[in-house]
């Protein structure tokens, strides 16, 4: 007993032919593509920059003084 596919094969072949016939870039088209390609890297960069700056500031404030 075989399981039915999620989509009919004809629809898959039709979509495949359409995307293979497109000769321009097809990335960043949907709303989720913008989230994964833009928002997540920006959030990672902002978080790492914040952590670097906060550790540098704590390093400067904990530094022992020479004249104690």
Protein Blocks (a to p, Z undefined) as FASTA:
>chain_A
ZZddfbdfklmmmmmmmmmmpccdfehkbmmlmmmmmmmmmmmmmmmmmmmmmmmmmmmm
mpccfkZZ
